[in-house]
Amino acid sequence: MRLKEGYITRMHMFKNALIPIVTIIGLQFGMLLGGAALTETIFSWPGLGRFMIESIKAKDMPMVLGSAMFLALMYSVVNLLVDILYAYVDPRIKAQYHSMGGKKRGSKRIEK
């Protein structure tokens, strides 16, 4: 019995090809957040980047700190989503989670 080429492509090659794509999308989102301030300032678009630049010019420290914290939080959430997608896409990472049995590495099981 031969496997069809489409089945092999969908089940094996596609999942392994998604790993670098997910990585690049996550990295590009970080660059998007960094470039937002420049783009919004040059084109006079309203947004968080321009708001942050204007807050820096006005020396409004609570607004600058709040904006920086929000951008850091967004970057962290995207990185978390990328890691969760890795576990969904990459069979090797999924196998690591299944072999641990849902327990932390340092936790000990009490057997009766």
C-alpha positions in Angstrom: 0.0 0.0 0.0 1.5 3.3 -1.1 0.8 6.6 0.6 -0.4 9.4 -1.6 2.0 12.3 -2.1 -0.7 14.9 -0.9 -1.1 13.0 2.4 2.7 13.0 3.0 2.9 16.7 2.2 0.0 17.6 4.5 0.9 15.4 7.4 4.7 15.6 7.5 6.3 18.3 5.3 3.8 21.1 6.0 4.1 20.9 9.8 7.9 21.0 9.6 7.8 23.8 7.1 5.6 25.9 9.5 8.3 26.1 12.2 10.4 28.8 10.5 7.4 30.6 9.3 5.9 31.0 12.8 9.4 32.2 14.0 9.6 34.9 11.3 6.0 36.1 11.9 6.8 36.5 15.6 10.0 38.4 14.9 8.3 40.6 12.3 5.7 41.6 14.9 8.5 42.9 17.2 9.9 44.9 14.3 6.4 46.2 13.6 6.1 47.5 17.1 9.5 49.1 16.9 8.9 50.8 13.6 5.4 52.1 14.5 6.8 55.2 16.2 8.9 56.2 13.2 6.1 55.5 10.6 3.4 57.2 12.6 5.6 60.3 13.2 6.6 60.6 9.6 3.1 60.2 8.1 1.3 62.0 11.0 -0.9 59.0 11.7 -2.5 58.7 15.1 -1.2 55.7 17.1 0.7 54.5 20.1 4.1 55.2 18.5 3.3 58.8 17.8 1.6 59.2 21.2 4.8 57.9 22.8 7.0 60.3 20.8 4.8 63.2 21.8 4.9 62.1 25.4 8.7 62.0 25.3 8.8 65.5 23.8 6.4 66.8 26.5 8.4 65.0 29.3 5.3 63.2 30.4 7.0 60.3 32.2 3.9 58.4 33.3 2.6 58.2 29.7 6.1 57.2 28.4 6.3 54.4 31.0 2.8 53.3 30.4 3.3 53.1 26.7 6.6 51.3 27.1 5.0 48.8 29.5 2.1 48.2 27.0 4.5 47.6 24.1 6.6 45.2 26.3 3.4 43.4 27.3 2.3 43.1 23.7 5.7 41.7 22.7 5.6 39.2 25.5 2.1 38.0 24.6 3.2 37.5 20.9 6.2 35.5 22.1 3.9 33.4 24.3 1.6 32.8 21.3 4.6 31.8 19.1 5.7 29.3 21.8 2.2 27.8 22.0 2.1 27.5 18.2 5.4 25.7 18.3 3.9 23.1 20.6 1.0 22.7 18.3 3.0 22.6 15.1 6.3 20.9 15.9 5.8 17.2 16.6 9.1 17.0 18.6 8.0 19.7 21.1 4.5 18.1 21.3 6.2 14.8 22.2 8.2 16.4 25.0 5.0 17.7 26.6 3.3 14.3 26.3 6.4 12.4 27.7 6.3 14.7 30.8 2.7 13.7 31.4 1.6 17.2 32.1 3.8 17.5 35.2 6.6 19.9 35.8 10.1 18.4 35.6 10.9 18.9 39.3 7.6 17.6 40.7 7.4 14.2 42.2 4.5 11.9 42.0 3.2 10.2 45.1 2.4 6.6 44.5 0.2 4.6 46.8 
